[in-house]
Amino acid sequence: MTIMKNGDDIMLLEKLRETVWKCNLELPKNGLVKMTSGNVSGRDPETGLVVIKPSGYSYEQMKPEDMVVVDLNCQVVEGHLTPSVDTDTHLCVYRQRPDVFGIAHTHSPYASSFAALGKPIPSCLTASAMIGGEIPVGGYVPIGGEAIGAEIVRKIGQSLAIVMQNHGVFTIGKSPQQATKMAVEVEEIAMITHLAMLRGTPIWLTSDQIAETFNMYRDQYGQK
């Protein structure tokens, strides 16, 4: 579906497409994906429609108009490319989590090493607090369907991130930008935690310390 205005084609959800496109470009830029893997999506709060990266498409070639618009039933509303194979996963999360408006999926190396072990990423850094503390691990689920989305919802709890066993990382947020930021933060946290564990036993944060730092990030960090 394309909206016409004064004889010109106007893309549906043009602003959200550009946002999702920019967020997708952050994945390879930050070393979170290789080649065509990974994806970011965003949900429009007014229409409920979702914008997501096309499947197997080069980040270098990608443009805002290449983003695909789908409804929550995975029907393509607008787009000339096939949506990501993870679309059903994203949509399952959106249907069950009305507070979520952005999702990112990566195979970032350090965080995915925890996924390969089937282990959560424990909290030994104050930065962990912005994500919600320990990053939980979800069980093994075949990729590309609703089942993995259901497992994410079942295991993620109050966290903004989860590592899926033998797979990779999914992050959520109130926007595509926040989900993307969380994906970058998860990898840095995983890398530092991994390095610390090689040298000894890290000093884990207490629940009170996590709560105190979370409140600081929520109430004081950034511009108001």
C-alpha positions as CSV (number, residue, x, y, z in Angstrom):
1,M,0.0,0.0,0.0
2,T,1.4,3.4,-1.0
3,I,-0.2,6.7,-0.2
4,M,-0.4,9.3,-3.0
5,K,-0.1,13.0,-2.4
6,N,0.0,15.5,-5.2
7,G,1.0,12.8,-7.7
8,D,4.0,11.7,-5.6
9,D,4.4,8.4,-3.8
10,I,4.6,8.7,-0.1
11,M,5.9,5.8,1.9
12,L,3.8,4.4,4.7
13,L,5.4,5.1,8.1
14,E,8.2,7.0,6.4
15,K,9.7,8.4,9.7
16,L,9.6,5.0,11.4
17,R,11.2,3.4,8.3
18,E,14.1,5.8,8.5
19,T,14.5,5.2,12.2
20,V,14.5,1.4,11.8
21,W,16.9,1.7,8.9
22,K,19.4,3.8,10.9
23,C,19.1,1.4,13.9
24,N,19.8,-1.6,11.7
25,L,23.0,0.1,10.4
26,E,24.2,0.4,14.0
27,L,24.5,-3.4,14.2
28,P,27.4,-4.0,11.9
29,K,28.9,-0.6,12.8
30,N,29.2,-1.9,16.4
31,G,30.4,-5.4,15.5
32,L,27.1,-7.1,16.6
33,V,26.5,-8.9,13.3
34,K,28.3,-10.2,10.2
35,M,27.1,-10.1,6.6
36,T,23.3,-10.1,6.5
37,S,22.5,-11.5,9.9
38,G,20.6,-9.7,12.6
39,N,17.7,-7.3,12.5
40,V,15.9,-4.4,14.2
41,S,12.2,-3.7,14.1
42,G,9.9,-0.9,15.4
43,R,6.2,-0.8,16.1
44,D,4.1,2.2,15.3
45,P,2.0,3.1,18.4
46,E,-0.9,4.6,16.3
47,T,-1.4,1.9,13.7
48,G,0.2,-1.1,15.4
49,L,2.1,-1.8,12.2
50,V,5.7,-3.0,12.4
51,V,8.7,-2.0,10.3
52,I,11.4,-4.6,10.0
53,K,14.6,-5.3,8.0
54,P,14.3,-7.3,4.8
55,S,15.5,-10.9,4.9
56,G,19.1,-11.6,3.8
57,Y,19.7,-8.1,2.5
58,S,23.1,-6.3,2.6
59,Y,23.4,-3.6,5.2
60,E,25.6,-1.7,2.8
61,Q,22.9,-1.6,0.1
62,M,20.0,-1.1,2.4
63,K,17.9,2.1,2.2
64,P,14.9,3.3,4.2
65,E,12.5,2.4,1.4
66,D,13.8,-1.2,1.6
67,M,12.3,-1.6,5.1
68,V,9.2,-3.8,5.1
69,V,5.9,-2.8,6.8
70,V,3.8,-5.7,8.2
71,D,0.8,-6.1,10.4
72,L,0.7,-8.1,13.6
73,N,-0.5,-11.1,11.6
74,C,2.6,-11.1,9.5
75,Q,0.9,-9.8,6.4
76,V,3.0,-7.4,4.3
77,V,1.3,-4.1,4.1
78,E,4.0,-2.3,2.1
79,G,7.4,-3.2,0.8
80,H,9.1,-4.6,-2.3
81,L,11.3,-7.1,-0.4
82,T,10.6,-10.2,1.8
83,P,10.6,-9.4,5.5
84,S,13.2,-10.9,7.9
85,V,12.9,-14.6,8.7
86,D,12.6,-13.5,12.3
87,T,9.5,-11.5,11.7
88,D,7.1,-14.0,13.4
89,T,9.4,-13.9,16.4
90,H,9.2,-10.1,16.6
91,L,5.5,-10.0,16.1
92,C,4.9,-12.6,18.8
93,V,6.7,-10.4,21.3
94,Y,4.8,-7.3,20.2
95,R,1.4,-9.1,20.5
96,Q,2.2,-10.2,24.1
97,R,4.1,-7.1,25.2
98,P,2.1,-4.0,24.5
99,D,4.8,-1.9,26.2
100,V,7.4,-2.9,23.6
101,F,7.9,-0.7,20.5
102,G,11.4,-1.8,19.4
103,I,13.2,-5.1,19.1
104,A,16.8,-5.9,18.1
105,H,18.4,-9.3,17.4
106,T,22.1,-9.9,17.1
107,H,24.7,-12.7,17.1
108,S,27.2,-10.5,19.0
109,P,30.2,-12.8,19.9
110,Y,30.7,-12.3,23.6
111,A,27.0,-12.4,24.5
112,S,26.4,-15.3,22.1
113,S,29.2,-17.2,23.9
114,F,26.9,-17.2,27.0
115,A,24.1,-18.4,24.7
116,A,26.3,-21.3,23.5
117,L,26.8,-22.3,27.2
118,G,23.1,-21.9,28.0
119,K,24.1,-19.4,30.8
120,P,22.7,-16.0,31.8
121,I,25.0,-13.0,31.8
122,P,25.5,-12.2,35.5
123,S,25.6,-8.7,36.9
124,C,29.1,-7.5,37.9
125,L,28.9,-4.1,36.3
126,T,26.7,-1.1,37.1
127,A,25.9,-0.8,33.4
128,S,23.9,-4.1,33.9
129,A,21.4,-2.2,35.9
130,M,20.1,-0.2,32.9
131,I,19.1,-3.5,31.3
132,G,17.5,-4.8,34.5
133,G,20.4,-6.7,36.2
134,E,21.3,-10.3,35.2
135,I,20.5,-11.0,31.6
136,P,18.4,-14.2,31.5
137,V,18.8,-17.1,29.2
138,G,16.0,-18.7,27.2
139,G,15.9,-22.4,26.2
140,Y,16.6,-23.7,22.8
141,V,13.9,-23.0,20.2
142,P,14.2,-23.4,16.4
143,I,14.7,-20.0,14.8
144,G,12.3,-18.1,12.6
145,G,8.9,-18.7,14.2
146,E,6.5,-17.7,16.9
147,A,7.8,-20.3,19.4
148,I,11.0,-18.4,19.9
149,G,9.0,-15.2,20.5
150,A,6.9,-17.0,23.1
151,E,10.1,-18.3,24.9
152,I,11.5,-14.7,24.9
153,V,8.3,-13.4,26.6
154,R,8.3,-16.4,29.0
155,K,11.9,-15.9,30.2
156,I,12.8,-12.2,29.7
157,G,10.9,-11.0,32.8
158,Q,11.7,-7.3,33.6
159,S,14.9,-7.4,31.7
160,L,15.4,-5.5,28.4
161,A,17.6,-8.3,27.0
162,I,17.8,-12.1,26.8
163,V,20.3,-14.6,25.4
164,M,18.7,-17.5,23.6
165,Q,20.4,-20.9,24.0
166,N,22.6,-21.8,21.0
167,H,21.4,-18.7,19.1
168,G,22.1,-15.1,20.1
169,V,20.7,-12.0,21.7
170,F,17.3,-10.3,21.6
171,T,16.7,-6.9,23.2
172,I,13.5,-4.9,23.6
173,G,12.7,-1.3,24.3
174,K,10.2,1.5,24.2
175,S,11.6,2.4,20.8
176,P,13.9,0.9,18.1
177,Q,16.6,3.2,19.3
178,Q,16.4,1.9,22.9
179,A,16.4,-1.7,21.8
180,T,19.5,-1.0,19.6
181,K,21.3,0.7,22.4
182,M,20.6,-2.2,24.7
183,A,22.1,-4.6,22.1
184,V,25.3,-2.6,22.1
185,E,25.3,-2.5,25.9
186,V,24.7,-6.2,26.2
187,E,27.8,-7.0,24.1
188,E,30.0,-4.7,26.1
189,I,28.8,-6.1,29.4
190,A,29.3,-9.7,28.1
191,M,32.8,-8.9,26.9
192,I,33.9,-7.3,30.2
193,T,32.2,-10.1,32.2
194,H,33.9,-12.7,30.2
195,L,37.3,-11.1,30.6
196,A,36.8,-10.7,34.4
197,M,35.8,-14.4,34.7
198,L,39.0,-15.4,33.0
199,R,41.0,-13.7,35.8
200,G,38.9,-14.8,38.7
201,T,35.5,-14.6,40.3
202,P,33.9,-11.2,39.7
203,I,32.2,-9.3,42.5
204,W,28.5,-9.7,41.7
205,L,26.2,-6.8,42.4
206,T,23.5,-7.2,45.0
207,S,19.8,-6.7,44.2
208,D,19.9,-3.4,46.2
209,Q,22.8,-2.1,44.2
210,I,21.1,-3.0,40.9
211,A,17.9,-1.3,42.0
212,E,19.8,1.8,43.2
213,T,21.7,2.1,39.9
214,F,18.6,1.3,37.8
215,N,16.8,4.2,39.5
216,M,19.7,6.5,38.7
217,Y,19.7,5.6,35.0
218,R,15.9,6.1,34.9
219,D,15.7,9.4,36.9
220,Q,19.0,11.2,36.2
221,Y,20.8,9.8,33.1
222,G,20.7,11.7,29.9
223,Q,18.8,14.9,28.8
224,K,15.3,15.5,30.0
